[in-house]
Amino acid sequence: MGILSPDPGLVFWTSLTFILLLLILRRYAWKPILRALKVREEYIEFSIRDAHQAREEVSKMADTKKQMLESARLERENLIREARDLKNEIVREARDAAKNEAEMIIRHAREQIERERKEALFGIKQQIGLISLEIAGKILQEELATEDRQKQVISQHLKEITFN
C-alpha cells in the first residue's frame, strides 16, 4: 500500500473517530462554544455601539466647545467694546468737566481782575483827588500868602462876576 492509496480499515476507524469526536463536541463543547461566540459577538456589538455613542458625544462636545468659544469670544468683544466706550465717555466727561472748570476759573479770574482794576482806578482817582487838593491848597496858600494879594484876588473875582 502506498501513501496515496487509503486502507479501508484506516478510513473506517478515522471516520468513526471523527464522528465520535463530533458527537462529543456537539454534546459537551458545541453549546458553550456557541454561547461564548454569542457573548463575544454581543460584547463586540456593545463596544461598537459604545464607540459610536462616544464618537457622537465627542462630536457634540466639540460642537459645544466651539459654541462656548464663540460665545466667549463674542462676550469678550462686547466687554472690550463696552470698556472702550466707557473709557471714551469718561475721557469725554473729564475733558468737558475740565473745560467747564477752566472756563469758570477764567471767568472768575476776569471778574477778579475787573474788580481789582476798578478798585485800583478808584484808589488812583482818590489819590489824584487828594494830591490835587493838596496842590491846590499849596498854590492857594502861596497865592494868597499876603493880605494885599488876597484883596487883589477878591476884587478881581468881583469884577468878573456880573450882578444881575
Stockholm file with secondary structure:
# STOCKHOLM 1.0

chainA/1-164         MGILSPDPGLVFWTSLTFILLLLILRRYAWKPILRALKVREEYIEFSIRDAHQAREEVSKMADTKKQMLESARLERENLIREARDLKNEIVREARDAAKNEAEMIIRHAREQIERERKEALFGIKQQIGLISLEIAGKILQEELATEDRQKQVISQHLKEITFN
#=GR chainA/1-164 SS CCSSSCCHHHHHHHHHHHHHHHHHIIIIIIHHHHHHHHHHHHHHHHHHHHHHHHHHHHHHHHHHHHHHHHHHHHHHHHHHHHHHHHHHHHHHHHHHHHHHHHHHHHHHHHHHHHHHHHHHHHHHHHHHHHHHHHHHHHHHHHHTSSHHHHHHHHHHHHHHSCCC
#=GC SS_cons         CCSSSCCHHHHHHHHHHHHHHHHHIIIIIIHHHHHHHHHHHHHHHHHHHHHHHHHHHHHHHHHHHHHHHHHHHHHHHHHHHHHHHHHHHHHHHHHHHHHHHHHHHHHHHHHHHHHHHHHHHHHHHHHHHHHHHHHHHHHHHHHTSSHHHHHHHHHHHHHHSCCC
//
